[in-house]
């Protein structure tokens, strides 16, 4: 599955458009992670646990989006974007979305 943030793919033509596809997850941070992040924010530095959680979440939503696109018959996703929002104090929603298409090499 070719996934791109652009609206077209050089060297390919879009032959079919199957519509919007997305992958979604909502994650909560545990209390220890929150406490550690609070300490780290005072001292400075990367929040490695939170970074790993975000990377894992993005990989999960890309996989879910890809599965939805494949189920529609697509072999590519164009105009892919991520959207992240906070839900309450400890929940984060991560969404990947784009347009499922069929492409052929020209």
N, CA, C and O atoms as a GROMACS GRO file, in nm:
protein
  424
    1UNK      N    1   0.085  -0.118   0.000
    1UNK     CA    2   0.000   0.000   0.000
    1UNK      C    3   0.089   0.123   0.000
    1UNK      O    4   0.169   0.143   0.092
    2UNK      N    5   0.076   0.205  -0.101
    2UNK     CA    6   0.149   0.330  -0.109
    2UNK      C    7   0.067   0.438  -0.038
    2UNK      O    8  -0.050   0.458  -0.071
    3UNK      N    9   0.128   0.506   0.057
    3UNK     CA   10   0.060   0.611   0.132
    3UNK      C   11   0.140   0.739   0.114
    3UNK      O   12   0.261   0.741   0.135
    4UNK      N   13   0.070   0.846   0.074
    4UNK     CA   14   0.138   0.973   0.052
    4UNK      C   15   0.054   1.088   0.104
    4UNK      O   16  -0.069   1.080   0.110
    5UNK      N   17   0.121   1.195   0.143
    5UNK     CA   18   0.049   1.315   0.187
    5UNK      C   19   0.013   1.406   0.070
    5UNK      O   20  -0.060   1.503   0.087
    6UNK      N   21   0.063   1.374  -0.048
    6UNK     CA   22   0.032   1.454  -0.167
    6UNK      C   23  -0.101   1.410  -0.227
    6UNK      O   24  -0.154   1.304  -0.192
    7UNK      N   25  -0.155   1.493  -0.318
    7UNK     CA   26  -0.283   1.462  -0.381
    7UNK      C   27  -0.269   1.376  -0.506
    7UNK      O   28  -0.368   1.322  -0.556
    8UNK      N   29  -0.149   1.364  -0.555
    8UNK     CA   30  -0.124   1.277  -0.669
    8UNK      C   31   0.011   1.210  -0.650
    8UNK      O   32   0.087   1.245  -0.560
    9UNK      N   33   0.041   1.113  -0.738
    9UNK     CA   34   0.164   1.037  -0.724
    9UNK      C   35   0.238   1.043  -0.858
    9UNK      O   36   0.191   0.985  -0.956
   10UNK      N   37   0.351   1.110  -0.863
   10UNK     CA   38   0.425   1.120  -0.988
   10UNK      C   39   0.452   0.981  -1.047
   10UNK      O   40   0.491   0.888  -0.977
   11UNK      N   41   0.430   0.970  -1.180
   11UNK     CA   42   0.453   0.843  -1.249
   11UNK      C   43   0.336   0.747  -1.239
   11UNK      O   44   0.344   0.635  -1.289
   12UNK      N   45   0.229   0.789  -1.176
   12UNK     CA   46   0.110   0.706  -1.161
   12UNK      C   47  -0.014   0.786  -1.196
   12UNK      O   48  -0.016   0.909  -1.187
   13UNK      N   49  -0.117   0.714  -1.238
   13UNK     CA   50  -0.246   0.780  -1.258
   13UNK      C   51  -0.346   0.717  -1.162
   13UNK      O   52  -0.344   0.596  -1.138
   14UNK      N   53  -0.435   0.799  -1.110
   14UNK     CA   54  -0.542   0.750  -1.024
   14UNK      C   55  -0.655   0.707  -1.115
   14UNK      O   56  -0.711   0.788  -1.189
   15UNK      N   57  -0.688   0.579  -1.110
   15UNK     CA   58  -0.794   0.526  -1.197
   15UNK      C   59  -0.928   0.513  -1.126
   15UNK      O   60  -1.033   0.518  -1.191
   16UNK      N   61  -0.926   0.495  -0.994
   16UNK     CA   62  -1.049   0.483  -0.916
   16UNK      C   63  -1.032   0.551  -0.782
   16UNK      O   64  -0.924   0.548  -0.723
   17UNK      N   65  -1.138   0.614  -0.736
   17UNK     CA   66  -1.139   0.677  -0.604
   17UNK      C   67  -1.246   0.607  -0.521
   17UNK      O   68  -1.362   0.601  -0.560
   18UNK      N   69  -1.204   0.554  -0.406
   18UNK     CA   70  -1.296   0.478  -0.320
   18UNK      C   71  -1.346   0.558  -0.201
   18UNK      O   72  -1.434   0.512  -0.128
   19UNK      N   73  -1.293   0.676  -0.181
   19UNK     CA   74  -1.341   0.762  -0.074
   19UNK      C   75  -1.251   0.764   0.047
   19UNK      O   76  -1.142   0.706   0.049
   20UNK      N   77  -1.299   0.835   0.148
   20UNK     CA   78  -1.221   0.855   0.269
   20UNK      C   79  -1.206   0.726   0.348
   20UNK      O   80  -1.299   0.646   0.359
   21UNK      N   81  -1.088   0.708   0.403
   21UNK     CA   82  -1.060   0.598   0.495
   21UNK      C   83  -0.989   0.657   0.616
   21UNK      O   84  -0.922   0.759   0.606
   22UNK      N   85  -1.005   0.590   0.730
   22UNK     CA   86  -0.938   0.640   0.849
   22UNK      C   87  -0.906   0.527   0.945
   22UNK      O   88  -0.965   0.419   0.938
   23UNK      N   89  -0.813   0.554   1.032
   23UNK     CA   90  -0.782   0.468   1.145
   23UNK      C   91  -0.784   0.555   1.269
   23UNK      O   92  -0.739   0.670   1.266
   24UNK      N   93  -0.838   0.502   1.377
   24UNK     CA   94  -0.858   0.583   1.496
   24UNK      C   95  -0.820   0.504   1.620
   24UNK      O   96  -0.844   0.383   1.627
   25UNK      N   97  -0.762   0.571   1.718
   25UNK     CA   98  -0.741   0.513   1.849
   25UNK      C   99  -0.753   0.622   1.954
   25UNK      O  100  -0.726   0.740   1.928
   26UNK      N  101  -0.794   0.583   2.071
   26UNK     CA  102  -0.796   0.673   2.186
   26UNK      C  103  -0.712   0.607   2.293
   26UNK      O  104  -0.737   0.493   2.333
   27UNK      N  105  -0.612   0.678   2.339
   27UNK     CA  106  -0.519   0.624   2.438
   27UNK      C  107  -0.527   0.705   2.566
   27UNK      O  108  -0.552   0.826   2.562
   28UNK      N  109  -0.506   0.638   2.678
   28UNK     CA  110  -0.496   0.710   2.805
   28UNK      C  111  -0.356   0.692   2.859
   28UNK      O  112  -0.292   0.589   2.838
   29UNK      N  113  -0.310   0.791   2.928
   29UNK     CA  114  -0.179   0.784   2.992
   29UNK      C  115  -0.198   0.737   3.135
   29UNK      O  116  -0.292   0.779   3.203
   30UNK      N  117  -0.110   0.650   3.179
   30UNK     CA  118  -0.124   0.603   3.317
   30UNK      C  119  -0.068   0.707   3.415
   30UNK      O  120   0.004   0.799   3.376
   31UNK      N  121  -0.103   0.690   3.541
   31UNK     CA  122  -0.066   0.788   3.644
   31UNK      C  123   0.085   0.803   3.657
   31UNK      O  124   0.135   0.914   3.674
   32UNK      N  125   0.160   0.691   3.650
   32UNK     CA  126   0.306   0.699   3.661
   32UNK      C  127   0.366   0.777   3.545
   32UNK      O  128   0.459   0.855   3.562
   33UNK      N  129   0.312   0.755   3.427
   33UNK     CA  130   0.359   0.826   3.309
   33UNK      C  131   0.332   0.976   3.324
   33UNK      O  132   0.418   1.058   3.293
   34UNK      N  133   0.213   1.010   3.372
   34UNK     CA  134   0.177   1.150   3.395
   34UNK      C  135   0.272   1.215   3.496
   34UNK      O  136   0.319   1.327   3.475
   35UNK      N  137   0.300   1.143   3.606
   35UNK     CA  138   0.389   1.195   3.710
   35UNK      C  139   0.529   1.216   3.654
   35UNK      O  140   0.591   1.320   3.677
   36UNK      N  141   0.580   1.115   3.581
   36UNK     CA  142   0.713   1.126   3.521
   36UNK      C  143   0.722   1.240   3.422
   36UNK      O  144   0.822   1.310   3.415
   37UNK      N  145   0.616   1.258   3.344
   37UNK     CA  146   0.613   1.368   3.247
   37UNK      C  147   0.614   1.502   3.318
   37UNK      O  148   0.677   1.598   3.272
   38UNK      N  149   0.543   1.510   3.431
   38UNK     CA  150   0.542   1.634   3.508
   38UNK      C  151   0.680   1.669   3.560
   38UNK      O  152   0.722   1.785   3.554
   39UNK      N  153   0.752   1.569   3.613
   39UNK     CA  154   0.888   1.593   3.662
   39UNK      C  155   0.981   1.632   3.547
   39UNK      O  156   1.062   1.724   3.560
   40UNK      N  157   0.968   1.562   3.434
   40UNK     CA  158   1.054   1.589   3.320
   40UNK      C  159   1.030   1.730   3.265
   40UNK      O  160   1.123   1.795   3.220
   41UNK      N  161   0.905   1.776   3.270
   41UNK     CA  162   0.876   1.909   3.218
   41UNK      C  163   0.942   2.018   3.302
   41UNK      O  164   0.973   2.126   3.253
   42UNK      N  165   0.962   1.988   3.430
   42UNK     CA  166   1.031   2.084   3.517
   42UNK      C  167   1.180   2.086   3.484
   42UNK      O  168   1.242   2.192   3.478
   43UNK      N  169   1.237   1.968   3.463
   43UNK     CA  170   1.381   1.955   3.441
   43UNK      C  171   1.419   1.969   3.294
   43UNK      O  172   1.534   2.000   3.263
   44UNK      N  173   1.327   1.948   3.204
   44UNK     CA  174   1.355   1.956   3.061
   44UNK      C  175   1.396   1.821   3.006
   44UNK      O  176   1.440   1.733   3.080
   45UNK      N  177   1.383   1.806   2.876
   45UNK     CA  178   1.424   1.682   2.811
   45UNK      C  179   1.307   1.612   2.743
   45UNK      O  180   1.191   1.647   2.761
   46UNK      N  181   1.342   1.512   2.666
   46UNK     CA  182   1.241   1.436   2.593
   46UNK      C  183   1.163   1.345   2.687
   46UNK      O  184   1.220   1.286   2.780
   47UNK      N  185   1.034   1.333   2.662
   47UNK     CA  186   0.948   1.241   2.737
   47UNK      C  187   0.944   1.111   2.657
   47UNK      O  188   0.852   1.089   2.578
   48UNK      N  189   1.044   1.025   2.678
   48UNK     CA  190   1.062   0.907   2.593
   48UNK      C  191   0.943   0.812   2.597
   48UNK      O  192   0.905   0.756   2.494
   49UNK      N  193   0.884   0.792   2.713
   49UNK     CA  194   0.767   0.706   2.723
   49UNK      C  195   0.650   0.759   2.642
   49UNK      O  196   0.580   0.682   2.576
   50UNK      N  197   0.629   0.889   2.648
   50UNK     CA  198   0.520   0.952   2.572
   50UNK      C  199   0.552   0.949   2.422
   50UNK      O  200   0.462   0.928   2.340
   51UNK      N  201   0.677   0.970   2.387
   51UNK     CA  202   0.716   0.964   2.246
   51UNK      C  203   0.690   0.825   2.190
   51UNK      O  204   0.635   0.812   2.080
   52UNK      N  205   0.729   0.722   2.264
   52UNK     CA  206   0.705   0.585   2.218
   52UNK      C  207   0.556   0.556   2.205
   52UNK      O  208   0.512   0.493   2.108
   53UNK      N  209   0.478   0.603   2.301
   53UNK     CA  210   0.333   0.581   2.295
   53UNK      C  211   0.272   0.648   2.172
   53UNK      O  212   0.184   0.591   2.107
   54UNK      N  213   0.319   0.768   2.138
   54UNK     CA  214   0.267   0.838   2.021
   54UNK      C  215   0.308   0.768   1.892
   54UNK      O  216   0.227   0.754   1.800
   55UNK      N  217   0.433   0.723   1.884
   55UNK     CA  218   0.479   0.649   1.765
   55UNK      C  219   0.399   0.520   1.749
   55UNK      O  220   0.354   0.489   1.638
   56UNK      N  221   0.380   0.446   1.858
   56UNK     CA  222   0.300   0.323   1.851
   56UNK      C  223   0.158   0.352   1.808
   56UNK      O  224   0.100   0.278   1.728
   57UNK      N  225   0.100   0.459   1.860
   57UNK     CA  226  -0.037   0.496   1.824
   57UNK      C  227  -0.047   0.532   1.676
   57UNK      O  228  -0.142   0.491   1.609
   58UNK      N  229   0.048   0.608   1.627
   58UNK     CA  230   0.046   0.645   1.484
   58UNK      C  231   0.059   0.520   1.396
   58UNK      O  232  -0.009   0.509   1.294
   59UNK      N  233   0.145   0.428   1.435
   59UNK     CA  234   0.158   0.304   1.358
   59UNK      C  235   0.028   0.224   1.360
   59UNK      O  236  -0.012   0.168   1.258
   60UNK      N  237  -0.039   0.221   1.475
   60UNK     CA  238  -0.167   0.150   1.485
   60UNK      C  239  -0.273   0.211   1.393
   60UNK      O  240  -0.343   0.139   1.323
   61UNK      N  241  -0.284   0.344   1.394
   61UNK     CA  242  -0.389   0.406   1.312
   61UNK      C  243  -0.358   0.396   1.163
   61UNK      O  244  -0.450   0.385   1.082
   62UNK      N  245  -0.231   0.398   1.126
   62UNK     CA  246  -0.196   0.377   0.984
   62UNK      C  247  -0.235   0.236   0.942
   62UNK      O  248  -0.289   0.217   0.833
   63UNK      N  249  -0.209   0.138   1.028
   63UNK     CA  250  -0.246   0.000   0.997
   63UNK      C  251  -0.398  -0.014   0.980
   63UNK      O  252  -0.443  -0.079   0.886
   64UNK      N  253  -0.474   0.047   1.068
   64UNK     CA  254  -0.620   0.040   1.059
   64UNK      C  255  -0.672   0.109   0.933
   64UNK      O  256  -0.762   0.058   0.867
   65UNK      N  257  -0.613   0.224   0.900
   65UNK     CA  258  -0.652   0.296   0.778
   65UNK      C  259  -0.619   0.212   0.655
   65UNK      O  260  -0.699   0.204   0.561
   66UNK      N  261  -0.502   0.150   0.654
   66UNK     CA  262  -0.460   0.066   0.542
   66UNK      C  263  -0.554  -0.052   0.524
   66UNK      O  264  -0.592  -0.084   0.411
   67UNK      N  265  -0.593  -0.116   0.632
   67UNK     CA  266  -0.685  -0.230   0.624
   67UNK      C  267  -0.819  -0.188   0.565
   67UNK      O  268  -0.878  -0.261   0.485
   68UNK      N  269  -0.868  -0.070   0.604
   68UNK     CA  270  -0.995  -0.020   0.549
   68UNK      C  271  -0.981   0.008   0.399
   68UNK      O  272  -1.072  -0.022   0.322
   69UNK      N  273  -0.869   0.066   0.358
   69UNK     CA  274  -0.846   0.095   0.217
   69UNK      C  275  -0.838  -0.034   0.136
   69UNK      O  276  -0.896  -0.043   0.028
   70UNK      N  277  -0.766  -0.133   0.186
   70UNK     CA  278  -0.755  -0.261   0.117
   70UNK      C  279  -0.891  -0.329   0.102
   70UNK      O  280  -0.920  -0.389  -0.001
   71UNK      N  281  -0.973  -0.319   0.205
   71UNK     CA  282  -1.107  -0.379   0.200
   71UNK      C  283  -1.194  -0.314   0.093
   71UNK      O  284  -1.286  -0.378   0.041
   72UNK      N  285  -1.165  -0.190   0.058
   72UNK     CA  286  -1.240  -0.120  -0.047
   72UNK      C  287  -1.182  -0.147  -0.186
   72UNK      O  288  -1.242  -0.108  -0.286
   73UNK      N  289  -1.066  -0.214  -0.192
   73UNK     CA  290  -1.004  -0.244  -0.320
   73UNK      C  291  -0.895  -0.148  -0.362
   73UNK      O  292  -0.849  -0.152  -0.476
   74UNK      N  293  -0.852  -0.060  -0.271
   74UNK     CA  294  -0.750   0.040  -0.302
   74UNK      C  295  -0.610  -0.021  -0.295
   74UNK      O  296  -0.587  -0.119  -0.224
   75UNK      N  297  -0.517   0.040  -0.369
   75UNK     CA  298  -0.377   0.002  -0.358
   75UNK      C  299  -0.290   0.123  -0.319
   75UNK      O  300  -0.167   0.114  -0.320
   76UNK      N  301  -0.357   0.235  -0.285
   76UNK     CA  302  -0.285   0.355  -0.241
   76UNK      C  303  -0.380   0.443  -0.162
   76UNK      O  304  -0.502   0.433  -0.172
   77UNK      N  305  -0.319   0.531  -0.082
   77UNK     CA  306  -0.394   0.633  -0.009
   77UNK      C  307  -0.325   0.766  -0.035
   77UNK      O  308  -0.204   0.780  -0.013
   78UNK      N  309  -0.401   0.863  -0.083
   78UNK     CA  310  -0.346   0.996  -0.109
   78UNK      C  311  -0.403   1.094  -0.008
   78UNK      O  312  -0.505   1.069   0.056
   79UNK      N  313  -0.335   1.208   0.004
   79UNK     CA  314  -0.376   1.317   0.094
   79UNK      C  315  -0.388   1.270   0.238
   79UNK      O  316  -0.479   1.313   0.310
   80UNK      N  317  -0.299   1.182   0.282
   80UNK     CA  318  -0.302   1.128   0.418
   80UNK      C  319  -0.262   1.237   0.518
   80UNK      O  320  -0.168   1.314   0.494
   81UNK      N  321  -0.333   1.240   0.628
   81UNK     CA  322  -0.305   1.336   0.735
   81UNK      C  323  -0.321   1.266   0.870
   81UNK      O  324  -0.388   1.163   0.882
   82UNK      N  325  -0.258   1.324   0.972
   82UNK     CA  326  -0.281   1.284   1.110
   82UNK      C  327  -0.359   1.395   1.178
   82UNK      O  328  -0.342   1.513   1.147
   83UNK      N  329  -0.443   1.356   1.271
   83UNK     CA  330  -0.512   1.452   1.356
   83UNK      C  331  -0.502   1.399   1.498
   83UNK      O  332  -0.526   1.281   1.522
   84UNK      N  333  -0.467   1.486   1.590
   84UNK     CA  334  -0.453   1.448   1.730
   84UNK      C  335  -0.528   1.549   1.814
   84UNK      O  336  -0.518   1.670   1.791
   85UNK      N  337  -0.603   1.500   1.912
   85UNK     CA  338  -0.673   1.591   2.001
   85UNK      C  339  -0.678   1.532   2.141
   85UNK      O  340  -0.676   1.410   2.160
   86UNK      N  341  -0.684   1.620   2.237
   86UNK     CA  342  -0.694   1.579   2.377
   86UNK      C  343  -0.841   1.562   2.413
   86UNK      O  344  -0.925   1.643   2.374
   87UNK      N  345  -0.869   1.456   2.486
   87UNK     CA  346  -1.004   1.431   2.535
   87UNK      C  347  -0.994   1.419   2.687
   87UNK      O  348  -0.957   1.314   2.739
   88UNK      N  349  -1.026   1.525   2.755
   88UNK     CA  350  -1.008   1.525   2.900
   88UNK      C  351  -0.862   1.546   2.936
   88UNK      O  352  -0.783   1.592   2.854
   89UNK      N  353  -0.828   1.511   3.058
   89UNK     CA  354  -0.692   1.535   3.107
   89UNK      C  355  -0.594   1.426   3.068
   89UNK      O  356  -0.473   1.451   3.062
   90UNK      N  357  -0.643   1.305   3.042
   90UNK     CA  358  -0.549   1.194   3.022
   90UNK      C  359  -0.574   1.115   2.895
   90UNK      O  360  -0.502   1.018   2.870
   91UNK      N  361  -0.672   1.151   2.813
   91UNK     CA  362  -0.701   1.076   2.691
   91UNK      C  363  -0.655   1.155   2.570
   91UNK      O  364  -0.671   1.276   2.562
   92UNK      N  365  -0.598   1.083   2.476
   92UNK     CA  366  -0.556   1.144   2.350
   92UNK      C  367  -0.614   1.063   2.236
   92UNK      O  368  -0.602   0.941   2.232
   93UNK      N  369  -0.677   1.132   2.142
   93UNK     CA  370  -0.730   1.068   2.022
   93UNK      C  371  -0.629   1.090   1.910
   93UNK      O  372  -0.583   1.202   1.888
   94UNK      N  373  -0.595   0.983   1.839
   94UNK     CA  374  -0.506   0.992   1.724
   94UNK      C  375  -0.581   0.933   1.605
   94UNK      O  376  -0.634   0.822   1.613
   95UNK      N  377  -0.584   1.007   1.496
   95UNK     CA  378  -0.655   0.963   1.376
   95UNK      C  379  -0.564   0.983   1.255
   95UNK      O  380  -0.500   1.087   1.241
   96UNK      N  381  -0.561   0.883   1.168
   96UNK     CA  382  -0.496   0.896   1.037
   96UNK      C  383  -0.608   0.886   0.935
   96UNK      O  384  -0.693   0.798   0.946
   97UNK      N  385  -0.608   0.975   0.836
   97UNK     CA  386  -0.714   0.970   0.735
   97UNK      C  387  -0.659   1.012   0.600
   97UNK      O  388  -0.558   1.082   0.590
   98UNK      N  389  -0.726   0.968   0.496
   98UNK     CA  390  -0.686   1.001   0.360
   98UNK      C  391  -0.790   0.950   0.263
   98UNK      O  392  -0.899   0.908   0.303
   99UNK      N  393  -0.757   0.953   0.136
   99UNK     CA  394  -0.847   0.908   0.031
   99UNK      C  395  -0.792   0.778  -0.029
   99UNK      O  396  -0.678   0.774  -0.078
  100UNK      N  397  -0.874   0.674  -0.025
  100UNK     CA  398  -0.836   0.544  -0.082
  100UNK      C  399  -0.855   0.549  -0.233
  100UNK      O  400  -0.960   0.589  -0.283
  101UNK      N  401  -0.751   0.508  -0.307
  101UNK     CA  402  -0.756   0.513  -0.453
  101UNK      C  403  -0.691   0.387  -0.512
  101UNK      O  404  -0.621   0.313  -0.443
  102UNK      N  405  -0.716   0.365  -0.639
  102UNK     CA  406  -0.644   0.263  -0.716
  102UNK      C  407  -0.558   0.341  -0.813
  102UNK      O  408  -0.605   0.431  -0.882
  103UNK      N  409  -0.429   0.303  -0.818
  103UNK     CA  410  -0.334   0.369  -0.908
  103UNK      C  411  -0.274   0.269  -1.004
  103UNK      O  412  -0.267   0.150  -0.976
  104UNK      N  413  -0.231   0.321  -1.118
  104UNK     CA  414  -0.155   0.242  -1.216
  104UNK      C  415  -0.034   0.324  -1.257
  104UNK      O  416  -0.041   0.446  -1.269
  105UNK      N  417   0.076   0.254  -1.278
  105UNK     CA  418   0.198   0.320  -1.325
  105UNK      C  419   0.177   0.363  -1.471
  105UNK      O  420   0.118   0.290  -1.550
  106UNK      N  421   0.226   0.483  -1.505
  106UNK     CA  422   0.214   0.532  -1.644
  106UNK      C  423   0.346   0.520  -1.717
  106UNK      O  424   0.356   0.556  -1.834
   0.00000   0.00000   0.00000
